[in-house]
Amino acid sequence: MGIEALARLADERVDHRFKGLPPDADGLTVAELAAQRRNLFTGGFTTPVLALSAERLEHNLALMETYATRHGLAFAPHGKTSMAPQLFHRQMERGAWGITLAVPHQVRVARAFGVRRIFVANEILDPAALRWISAELDADPGFRFICYVDSVRGVELMDAALRGAARPLDVVVELGAGEGARTGVRTEAECAEVADAVAGTRTLRLVGVAGYEGEVPEADPERVHAWLRRLVALAADFDKAGRFRGLEEIVVSAGGSAWFDAVADVFAEIPALSSPVLKLLRSGAYVSHDDGHYRQVTPFNRVPEEGALEPAFRLWAQVVSRPSAEQAFANAGKRDAAYDLDLPFAQVVRRDGAERPATGVAVTGLSDQHTWLRTTDEADLEAGDWVGMGLSHPCTSFDKWQLIPLAEADGTVVDYIRTFF
């Protein structure tokens, strides 16, 4: 199912739905356009256009595969970052156990493209969604699905929606990262109450514990390590109490994109339990990395000997107005660029086929369809120039583009990445 669905993406026709693509490509299939190997800068692409670096994407995929293997971690990268089934499959080809997701729609996308192991880092209470997931489980014995539970009430609602299911739905108790953090059970005693509620149903099966260390209040290495040790201790206590009796494996899961080194440290300390432990890491932003937030917080800054991720996105916009020596405007805006964590970063300028650093050019704001640029005396910027910008936060970069050119370093576009948000 997954391979056939991926192949059908290549048969999709290029048209007005996909911004930035060459107008004269209308009516071609994606495969036909990719086979032309057009150049991003001379092949008729219009601005604004977002490009993903083929070389840097491959580097990031390989690096995290190596990292997870080195540290004995199973890897279920968070698919909400890209919502790109082509990338899901490349991640799984690179050894990923499966894909993490957040909401039922995302699960439907992954299943449509053949993903057979899904971890939902959220509690699902919607009865229609639960019944659909249950039907997927009943229809496919090879489908593995795990999601959070974080309240007795939630367990009751899930149980009511799943009555009559042939297979129980696997769940993990989510330990909250601290008072005022996002979701999750706040105390170990309450975790036990939720686990007892799961045990009292026939529709749910407790398979482990999980959480998200990125929500630890005032996070620093000491606090994050301490919370992760609480998570591991919770798993050990549950196991000692017989809550995991009869399982083939016990799931212990954590891991965003800012503290996966701490996850690797603490998960290496997990004691022997009654069944083998699936140490499941869920970091997702690595796939494209970025030039802002994640460049600053990536764990590879703390462990440079393990490698470095490379920012793979660049947004190209054209200068359409130069009203003064201190100001210019380009034609990308909030519809095109992530801006929730940082504004884009002006990096390079292209004119007449030549590329140079964007010296003296800074992004100061975004309107819906304009980039506000401040320029100094050092800036050599004219109307018509293309400005290449780095972005901050992959999760809100992918979601603005339905079909993203995958370009080699010389601008040759070798493929197109389809997203489903």
C-alpha positions in Angstrom: 0.0 0.0 0.0 2.7 2.5 1.0 4.9 2.1 -2.1 1.9 2.3 -4.5 0.7 5.5 -2.7 4.1 7.1 -2.9 4.3 6.2 -6.6 1.0 7.9 -7.2 2.5 11.2 -5.8 4.8 11.2 -8.8 1.7 11.0 -11.1 0.1 14.1 -9.6 -0.3 17.0 -12.1 1.5 20.3 -11.5 -0.8 23.3 -11.5 -1.8 26.4 -9.7 -2.1 24.7 -6.3 1.7 24.6 -5.9 3.3 28.0 -5.5 6.8 28.8 -6.8 6.8 26.1 -9.5 7.3 27.1 -13.2 4.1 28.3 -14.8 5.1 26.5 -18.0 5.1 23.2 -16.1 1.3 23.2 -15.7 -0.1 19.8 -16.8 3.2 17.9 -16.3 3.3 15.2 -13.7 5.6 15.6 -10.8 7.7 12.8 -12.2 7.9 14.4 -15.6 8.9 17.8 -14.1 11.5 16.1 -11.8 13.0 14.3 -14.9 13.6 17.6 -16.5 16.1 18.5 -13.7 15.3 22.2 -14.0 17.5 24.7 -12.3 15.9 26.5 -9.4 17.4 29.8 -10.6 17.1 29.5 -14.4 14.4 27.0 -14.9 11.3 29.2 -14.6 10.6 28.9 -10.9 8.9 32.0 -9.5 9.4 33.7 -6.2 8.8 33.2 -3.4 10.0 29.6 -3.6 11.1 27.3 -0.7 13.9 24.8 -1.5 15.1 21.9 0.5 18.8 20.9 0.1 19.2 17.4 -1.2 22.7 17.0 0.2 21.9 18.5 3.6 18.7 16.4 4.0 20.7 13.2 3.3 23.4 14.3 5.8 20.8 14.8 8.5 19.1 11.5 7.9 22.4 9.7 8.1 23.6 11.5 11.2 20.5 10.7 13.3 20.5 7.1 12.1 24.1 6.8 13.3 23.3 8.6 16.6 20.4 6.4 17.5 22.3 3.2 16.6 25.4 4.3 18.6 23.2 4.9 21.7 21.0 1.9 21.4 17.9 3.8 20.8 14.9 2.9 18.7 13.9 6.0 16.7 10.4 7.2 15.8 10.9 10.7 14.5 8.1 13.1 14.9 6.3 13.3 11.6 4.4 16.5 12.5 7.5 18.4 11.5 7.2 17.6 7.8 4.0 15.7 7.2 5.8 14.4 4.1 5.3 10.7 3.5 8.3 10.7 1.2 10.4 11.8 4.1 8.7 9.3 6.4 9.8 6.5 4.2 13.3 7.9 3.9 13.5 8.0 7.7 12.3 4.4 7.9 14.8 3.4 5.3 17.4 5.0 7.6 16.4 2.6 10.4 13.5 4.4 12.1 11.3 2.1 14.1 8.3 4.0 13.0 6.8 7.5 12.9 5.6 9.7 15.8 2.5 11.8 15.2 0.2 14.1 17.2 -3.4 14.0 16.0 -5.7 11.6 14.1 -5.5 13.4 10.8 -1.7 12.8 10.8 -2.3 9.1 11.6 -4.6 8.8 8.6 -2.0 10.3 6.3 0.7 8.0 7.6 -1.6 4.9 7.2 -2.5 6.0 3.6 1.2 5.8 2.8 1.8 2.5 4.5 3.4 3.4 7.8 2.9 0.3 10.0 4.3 1.6 13.3 2.9 4.8 14.8 3.4 6.4 18.2 1.0 9.2 19.0 2.5 11.6 21.5 -0.9 12.7 22.7 -4.1 11.3 24.2 -6.8 10.6 21.6 -10.3 10.9 23.0 -12.3 11.5 19.9 -14.6 8.5 19.5 -14.8 8.6 15.7 -11.0 8.7 15.5 -10.6 5.9 18.0 -13.1 3.7 16.2 -11.2 4.3 12.9 -7.9 3.4 14.6 -9.4 0.3 16.0 -10.7 -0.7 12.6 -7.2 -0.2 11.2 -5.8 -2.5 14.0 -8.4 -5.1 13.4 -7.8 -5.1 9.6 -4.0 -5.2 9.8 -2.4 -7.6 12.2 1.0 -6.0 11.4 -0.1 -2.5 12.4 1.5 -1.3 15.7 -0.1 1.7 17.3 0.7 3.3 20.7 -0.7 6.5 22.2 -0.6 8.4 25.5 -3.1 8.3 28.4 -2.9 10.9 31.1 -6.1 10.8 33.1 -8.6 8.4 34.5 -11.4 10.3 32.7 -9.5 9.9 29.4 -9.2 6.2 30.0 -13.0 6.0 30.5 -13.7 7.9 27.3 -11.3 5.7 25.3 -12.8 2.6 26.8 -16.3 3.7 25.9 -15.4 4.4 22.3 -13.5 1.1 21.8 -16.1 -1.3 23.1 -16.3 -4.3 20.8 -12.8 -3.9 19.3 -11.0 -7.2 18.5 -7.6 -5.9 19.5 -6.8 -3.7 22.5 -5.2 -0.4 21.9 -1.7 0.0 23.3 -1.2 3.0 25.6 1.6 4.5 27.6 1.1 6.6 30.7 2.4 10.1 30.1 4.4 11.6 33.0 4.1 15.4 33.0 7.3 17.4 32.9 6.5 19.5 35.9 4.0 21.9 37.4 2.8 24.3 34.7 4.1 22.1 31.9 2.0 21.0 29.0 0.1 17.6 29.2 0.8 14.5 31.3 0.1 13.2 34.8 1.7 15.4 37.5 2.6 12.8 40.2 3.7 9.2 40.3 0.7 8.3 42.5 -1.7 9.7 39.9 0.2 7.7 37.2 -0.6 4.6 39.2 -4.3 5.5 39.3 -4.3 6.0 35.5 -2.5 2.6 35.1 -5.1 1.0 37.3 -7.8 2.4 35.2 -6.2 1.0 32.0 -5.9 -2.4 33.7 -9.6 -2.3 34.5 -10.6 -2.2 30.8 -10.5 -4.8 28.0 -10.0 -2.3 25.3 -6.7 -0.8 26.4 -3.3 -2.4 27.1 -0.6 -0.6 29.1 2.8 -1.1 27.4 5.0 1.5 29.0 5.6 5.1 30.0 6.5 8.2 28.1 6.8 12.0 28.3 8.4 15.1 26.8 11.5 16.5 28.5 11.3 19.7 26.4 8.5 20.9 28.7 10.6 20.7 31.9 10.3 24.1 33.5 13.4 26.2 33.4 15.1 23.4 31.6 18.8 22.9 32.0 20.9 19.7 31.9 20.4 18.9 35.6 16.6 19.4 35.6 16.1 17.5 32.4 18.3 14.6 33.6 16.4 14.5 36.9 13.0 14.4 35.1 14.1 11.6 32.8 15.3 9.6 35.8 11.8 10.0 37.2 10.4 8.6 34.0 12.8 5.6 34.1 12.0 5.0 37.8 8.3 5.1 37.0 8.8 2.3 34.4 10.8 0.3 36.9 8.1 0.8 39.6 5.3 -0.2 37.2 7.3 -3.3 36.2 8.0 -4.3 39.8 4.2 -4.0 40.5 3.5 -6.4 37.7 1.8 -3.9 35.4 3.7 -5.0 32.4 3.2 -8.7 32.9 3.0 -10.7 29.7 4.5 -8.0 27.4 7.0 -8.9 24.7 8.6 -5.5 25.2 8.2 -2.5 27.5 8.1 1.0 26.0 10.0 3.9 27.5 9.8 7.0 25.3 10.9 10.6 25.3 12.9 13.0 23.2 12.4 16.2 21.4 15.0 18.0 19.3 16.7 20.0 22.1 17.6 17.3 24.7 18.0 14.0 23.0 21.6 13.8 24.4 20.1 13.7 27.9 17.6 11.1 26.8 20.5 9.0 25.5 22.4 9.4 28.8 19.5 8.4 31.0 18.1 5.7 28.8 21.5 4.0 28.9 20.9 3.6 32.7 17.5 1.8 32.3 17.8 -1.3 34.5 16.9 -4.8 33.4 13.1 -5.2 33.5 10.9 -8.2 33.1 10.8 -7.8 29.3 13.2 -6.1 26.9 12.8 -2.3 26.8 12.1 -0.4 23.6 13.9 2.9 24.2 12.1 5.1 21.8 13.4 8.5 20.8 11.0 10.9 19.0 13.0 13.9 17.8 11.7 15.2 14.5 13.1 18.7 13.6 16.5 17.2 12.6 15.2 16.3 9.2 15.6 19.8 7.9 17.2 21.4 11.0 17.1 25.2 10.8 19.1 28.5 10.9 17.6 29.8 14.1 16.0 28.1 17.1 17.2 24.6 16.6 20.6 25.7 15.5 20.9 27.3 18.9 19.4 24.4 21.0 20.6 21.3 19.2 22.3 18.8 21.5 25.1 18.5 19.0 26.3 21.9 20.3 27.0 20.1 23.6 28.5 17.0 22.0 30.2 18.2 18.9 32.3 15.1 18.7 29.1 13.2 17.6 28.6 15.4 14.5 26.5 18.4 13.5 23.1 18.8 11.8 23.0 21.1 8.7 20.1 23.6 8.0 18.5 22.4 4.8 15.9 25.0 4.0 16.3 28.2 2.1 13.5 30.5 1.1 14.1 32.6 -2.0 12.3 35.9 -2.5 12.7 38.7 -4.9 13.3 42.4 -4.1 10.3 44.2 -5.5 10.7 47.6 -3.9 13.8 49.7 -2.9 12.1 52.9 -1.6 15.1 54.3 0.2 18.8 53.6 1.0 17.8 52.0 4.3 14.9 49.9 3.2 13.9 47.3 0.7 11.0 44.9 0.4 10.9 41.3 -0.9 7.9 39.3 -2.0 7.8 36.6 0.7 5.7 37.0 3.8 3.9 35.3 6.6 2.2 33.0 4.0 5.6 31.6 3.1 8.0 31.8 6.0 8.1 30.6 9.5 8.0 33.5 12.0 6.7 32.0 15.3 10.1 31.7 16.8 12.4 34.0 14.8 12.1 36.0 11.7 14.0 34.7 8.6 17.7 35.5 8.2 19.0 37.1 5.0 21.9 35.0 3.9 22.7 35.5 0.2 21.9 37.7 -2.7 21.7 36.5 -6.3 22.0 38.8 -9.3 22.8 37.8 -12.9 23.7 34.3 -11.9 26.2 35.4 -9.2 25.7 34.7 -5.5 27.2 36.7 -2.7 26.7 37.1 1.1 23.8 39.4 2.1 26.1 41.8 3.8 24.3 44.7 5.3 20.9 43.2 4.8 18.7 42.2 7.7 15.0 41.1 8.0 13.1 43.3 10.4 9.6 42.2 9.8 7.0 40.2 7.8 3.7 41.3 6.4 1.3 38.8 4.8 3.2 39.0 1.5 6.2 41.2 2.1 9.6 40.8 3.8 10.8 44.0 5.4 14.5 44.4 4.9 16.8 47.0 6.6 19.9 47.8 4.6 23.2 49.6 5.6 25.8 51.3 3.4 27.4 47.9 2.9 24.4 46.5 1.2 24.4 46.1 -2.5 20.8 45.4 -3.2 18.6 46.3 -6.1 15.0 45.7 -7.3 15.0 42.3 -9.1 17.6 40.7 -6.9 16.9 37.3 -5.3 17.5 37.1 -1.6 18.1 33.6 0.0 16.9 33.4 3.6 17.4 30.9 6.3 14.4 30.0 8.5 13.7 29.2 12.1 11.4 26.3 13.2 11.0 23.5 10.6 7.5 22.7 11.8 6.1 26.0 10.7 8.1 26.1 7.5 7.0 22.8 5.9 3.3 23.6 6.6 3.2 26.6 4.3 4.3 24.6 1.2 2.5 21.7 -0.5 5.2 20.8 -3.0 8.8 21.6 -2.1 11.6 21.4 -4.7 14.5 19.2 -3.5 17.6 21.0 -5.0 21.2 20.1 -5.2 23.9 22.6 -4.4 24.1 23.9 -7.9 20.3 24.5 -8.0 19.4 21.4 -10.0 16.0 20.3 -8.7 16.0 16.5 -8.5 12.6 15.8 -6.8 9.6 17.4 -5.2 8.5 16.8 -1.6 4.7 16.6 -1.1 3.3 17.7 2.3 -0.1 16.9 3.9 -1.2 19.4 6.6 
